[in-house]
């Protein structure tokens, strides 16, 4: 996945409010490698869900910052 494609996918999947857990599908075409897993209202709940996954490095938590910037962890 190129950096530009990753950025577009990340922006497309970032929620207006709360936190979305998304995963990476390494076998999908490059425009659809990120997929929605679950939405959370609290960051700690999203983090716990990520920690419960077998391969934590294959998941991101997407959210908007206070200035409207698109963030992930």
C-alpha positions, 0 to 999 in steps of 0.5 A: 500500500503506497503512502498516498493510498494509505492516507486516503483510506485512513481519512475515509475510515476516520469517524467524526466522533469516537474511535474506529478500530480498523484492520489491514487486509494484506491480500486485498487490492491496494485501494481497500486494504483497510477495513472497519472492525468496530466503533468505540466512544472511548479510546480506552475501549478501542485500545483494549479491543486492539490488545485483544487481537492476535496480531496487534500490529495489523490494527489501527485506532482512527480518530479526529483530533481537536483541530480536525486532523486525522490521527491514528495509533 
